[in-house]
Amino acid sequence: MTTTVHSRARTHARLLAACRPAHTIIGLHGEIDIATSPALRMRLRNALQRAENVLILDLSGVSFCDASGLAVLVGIQRRTREFGITLRLAAPAPRMVDLLRVTGLDHSFTVHPTLSSAIASRHRDPMRLPEAPLA
């Protein structure tokens, strides 16, 4: 089952959800900011009710994320723990990787470089992102 939801906010964030046995995969697209975060939070909470064991957020289509977007991710992480569901972040763009690193959230989330590695993983504990090269 695949559904696409469009936000009507000034900036657009698109959510694409696909359910696989034991996995719910949600593709986030566009900007996750103060204008789109409330609708995204609500849609993620709804998707969480249908999730079984693993919720994967595919971040490959996220072009921008601000503090309110990070708050949505932290909130959904808290809810997945309450439900006993594993949360994985997949395929973040380099800017998103940097944002997770700078905020220290790379130590809180399980982050996979690709969607396929997030699907294949049996790891339940947070994984660290690879170290950034020194400039």
C-alpha positions, 0 to 999 in steps of 0.5 A: 500500500502506498499513499502520498500526502501533500502539505498545503503550507507555504513550503511543501513537504511530501510524505510517501508511506509504504508498508512491507511486512514488519516495516513501514517506510515513509519517504519525506520530500521537500522542506521540513520547517516551521510551516510544514512540521505540524502537518508532518507530525500529525501524519507521522503519528497516524502512520505510527499507528499502522507500523508494526516492528520497524519504522523507516524514515527515508530522508533522501528527498529532504532538501531542508530541515530546521529546528522544528523539523528536528523536533518532529523527528525527536518526537516520533522517536519518543513515540516509537520507543513507547510503542516498542517500534524501532525507528531508523533514518535512511539516506540523509543528504549531506546537509542533513547528516551535518545537521544531525552531527552538529546537534548531537542527534547522530548519537540518538538515532539509528542512521543508515546511508541507504534505504536498502541498508535500513531495510536489511538491518537487524540492528536495534541500537543507534549506529553512528554516522561515519566521521566527517573528513577533516577540511 
